């Protein structure tokens, strides 16, 4: 038996598998901000730049969707 803090999007599929459950605990969820950072002078590889842009364009919606399903 154990208890852990996991982000909601990490365990989005778990309620269907019925192996883990989310507990209703006072003071939760803990809301965090996420940041995408890189050195200003560093030229990003094309795949890195595309991933960064994907996160900027879609990251908030994806995380919000995963949180709503949890």
MOBELCOR-V957910 format. One record per pair of residues at least 24 apart in sequence whose ideal C-beta (glycine too) atoms are under 10 Angstrom apart, sorted by sequence separation. I is the first residue (numbers start at 1). J is the second residue. D is the distance in whole Angstrom. If there is no record, write none. Layout:
BEGIN
i:I j:J d:D
i:I j:J d:D
END
This chain:
BEGIN
i:5 j:29 d:10
i:5 j:30 d:8
i:7 j:32 d:8
i:34 j:59 d:7
i:34 j:60 d:9
i:7 j:34 d:10
i:34 j:63 d:8
i:31 j:67 d:10
i:29 j:67 d:8
i:29 j:70 d:9
i:22 j:70 d:6
i:9 j:62 d:7
i:12 j:65 d:9
i:13 j:66 d:10
i:16 j:69 d:10
i:9 j:63 d:6
i:12 j:66 d:5
i:15 j:69 d:8
i:8 j:63 d:8
i:9 j:64 d:9
i:11 j:66 d:9
i:12 j:67 d:9
i:15 j:70 d:7
i:7 j:63 d:8
i:8 j:64 d:10
i:9 j:65 d:8
i:10 j:66 d:8
i:12 j:68 d:10
i:13 j:69 d:9
i:14 j:70 d:9
i:8 j:65 d:10
i:9 j:66 d:3
i:12 j:69 d:6
i:8 j:66 d:6
i:9 j:67 d:7
i:11 j:69 d:10
i:12 j:70 d:6
i:7 j:66 d:8
i:8 j:67 d:4
i:11 j:70 d:7
i:7 j:67 d:8
i:8 j:68 d:8
i:9 j:69 d:9
i:10 j:70 d:9
i:8 j:69 d:8
i:9 j:70 d:8
i:8 j:70 d:4
i:7 j:70 d:9
i:6 j:70 d:9
END
